[in-house]
């Protein structure tokens, strides 16, 4: 999910002949090199990092930085990925290029992946404050900002962010999953049930969605639905942490009897 978000943001911030900085627009050759570099991150991240380094020395600026960040992300080396995205954002800001907001959003996403929500929040604050994000990129940034707020225990503020994200990224099942989870944590069962139903509608084969569906059913006192959802989560991802949590949750019924 995280890498998909980063790649989508990369496409939104890609250089082209028609969408460039406020001052100067990059030429076609630059866009082609960026596309090749991003493609290389998926097949050979180390080679992509080397190419990004050469490109940056040769004038690739923040586009090269972004490619390096994507290469680190492909290796799940999140802190240096976030660092590259932040450097790209700063360089873009100096160039008065509105792509800086996309880079800040990518940095926030990478910091969340690295388990550092406080740093993610700072980056995402910058992304949202820029005012240039629209559509799905805006929704994903709002969603990530909500995740950072939840980590800080600011649930009411996170609720506001998630409500915004549902209007701009409503097709993303993660938005509905996190909204349902937050509603459960805030003891709003009607909202939790409604939102997890939307997540299931979009991604019933996601073990995380099934795990949360079981959690909400159990909180509602619906043992049969909880068993079914947790059992599905365990079958979908038997070796993952989500699957193990589902198996552990199922055991409570055996203990109760």
MOSULJO-V430882 format. One record per run of one state. SS is the DSSP state (H for helix, E for strand, C for the rest). FROM is the first residue (numbers start at 0). LEN is the number of residues. If there is no record, write none. Layout:
# MOSULJO-V430882
SS FROM LEN
SS FROM LEN
This chain:
# MOSULJO-V430882
C 0 1
H 1 11
C 12 15
H 27 16
C 43 1
H 44 30
C 74 3
H 77 17
C 94 5
H 99 14
C 113 3
H 116 13
C 129 5
H 134 17
C 151 3
H 154 14
C 168 4
H 172 13
C 185 3
H 188 15
C 203 3
H 206 13
C 219 3
H 222 14
C 236 4
H 240 16
C 256 1
